[in-house]
Amino acid sequence: MSELLQRVAPIGEARDREILKDAATYVYEQRPQGDVLAHLFFEEKKDGAPRPAVIFFHGGLWDTSTPTQFVPHCLHFASRGAVAIAAETRTSSKHGTGPLEAIEDAR
């Protein structure tokens, strides 16, 4: 049985951790309900020149956080020289908050 489980793709939080393992993750807001994270994707550059950035906020109707929703998009833009960010917001399922708090996080 354990051999079978090792071959199964991770799901839920394990899947999110696997997909985000190469991102640089930062706390961008500290809220009473917990930290709000941003996952950055970029290729190292040595020239220090400015580069474009794009931020994606997950969907979920303020109920369910899906921080990996836009990882493919982030990887696409990062491979072309941009800094791509998959930002989280507070959600009712994780933080017990509503739409106004999520909008506040995105401001």
C-alpha positions as CSV (number, residue, x, y, z in Angstrom):
1,M,0.0,0.0,0.0
2,S,2.7,2.5,0.9
3,E,4.4,1.9,-2.5
4,L,1.2,2.8,-4.2
5,L,0.9,6.0,-2.2
6,Q,4.4,7.1,-3.2
7,R,3.3,7.0,-6.8
8,V,0.2,9.0,-6.4
9,A,0.5,12.7,-7.1
10,P,0.2,14.9,-3.9
11,I,-3.2,16.5,-3.2
12,G,-4.3,19.4,-1.1
13,E,-1.7,21.2,1.0
14,A,0.9,18.6,0.0
15,R,0.4,19.5,-3.6
16,D,0.6,23.2,-2.9
17,R,3.9,22.7,-1.0
18,E,5.3,20.7,-3.9
19,I,4.3,23.3,-6.5
20,L,5.6,26.2,-4.5
21,K,8.9,24.7,-3.4
22,D,10.9,26.7,-5.9
23,A,9.2,30.0,-5.1
24,A,10.7,32.6,-2.7
25,T,7.9,33.0,-0.1
26,Y,7.5,36.1,1.9
27,V,5.1,37.4,4.5
28,Y,3.7,40.6,3.0
29,E,1.1,41.3,5.7
30,Q,0.8,40.2,9.3
31,R,-2.8,40.1,10.3
32,P,-4.4,39.0,13.6
33,Q,-5.7,35.9,11.8
34,G,-2.3,34.9,10.5
35,D,0.4,35.8,8.0
36,V,-0.5,36.6,4.4
37,L,2.0,35.2,2.0
38,A,3.4,36.1,-1.4
39,H,5.2,33.5,-3.6
40,L,7.8,35.1,-5.9
41,F,9.1,33.5,-9.1
42,F,12.1,35.0,-10.9
43,E,15.3,34.0,-12.5
44,E,18.5,35.3,-10.9
45,K,20.0,38.2,-12.7
46,K,23.4,39.7,-12.0
47,D,23.1,43.0,-13.8
48,G,20.7,44.5,-11.2
49,A,18.6,46.1,-14.0
50,P,15.0,46.8,-13.2
51,R,12.5,44.3,-14.5
52,P,8.8,44.1,-14.9
53,A,6.6,42.5,-12.3
54,V,3.2,41.0,-12.4
55,I,1.0,40.0,-9.4
56,F,-1.7,37.3,-9.5
57,F,-4.3,37.0,-6.7
58,H,-6.0,33.6,-6.3
59,G,-9.7,33.1,-6.9
60,G,-11.9,31.2,-4.6
61,L,-14.6,33.8,-3.8
62,W,-13.0,34.7,-0.5
63,D,-13.8,31.2,0.8
64,T,-11.0,28.9,-0.3
65,S,-7.3,29.8,-0.9
66,T,-5.7,28.4,-4.0
67,P,-2.2,29.9,-4.0
68,T,-1.1,27.6,-6.8
69,Q,-3.8,28.7,-9.2
70,F,-1.5,31.0,-11.2
71,V,1.8,29.2,-10.7
72,P,1.9,28.2,-14.4
73,H,1.4,31.9,-15.4
74,C,4.1,33.0,-12.9
75,L,6.6,30.5,-14.4
76,H,5.8,31.8,-17.9
77,F,6.5,35.4,-17.0
78,A,9.6,34.5,-14.8
79,S,11.1,32.6,-17.7
80,R,10.8,35.8,-19.8
81,G,12.7,38.0,-17.3
82,A,9.8,39.3,-15.1
83,V,9.2,38.9,-11.4
84,A,5.9,37.1,-11.1
85,I,4.1,36.9,-7.8
86,A,1.3,34.6,-6.6
87,A,-0.2,36.5,-3.7
88,E,-2.6,35.1,-1.1
89,T,-5.3,36.9,0.7
90,R,-7.3,36.1,3.8
91,T,-10.2,33.7,3.3
92,S,-13.1,32.5,5.3
93,S,-12.0,28.9,5.3
94,K,-8.5,29.6,6.6
95,H,-8.8,32.9,8.5
96,G,-12.5,33.3,9.3
97,T,-12.7,36.5,7.3
98,G,-14.8,37.9,4.5
99,P,-14.5,39.7,1.2
100,L,-13.6,43.1,2.7
101,E,-10.6,41.7,4.5
102,A,-9.4,39.9,1.2
103,I,-9.8,43.2,-0.7
104,E,-7.8,45.0,2.1
105,D,-5.0,42.5,1.7
106,A,-4.8,43.1,-2.1
107,R,-4.6,46.9,-1.8
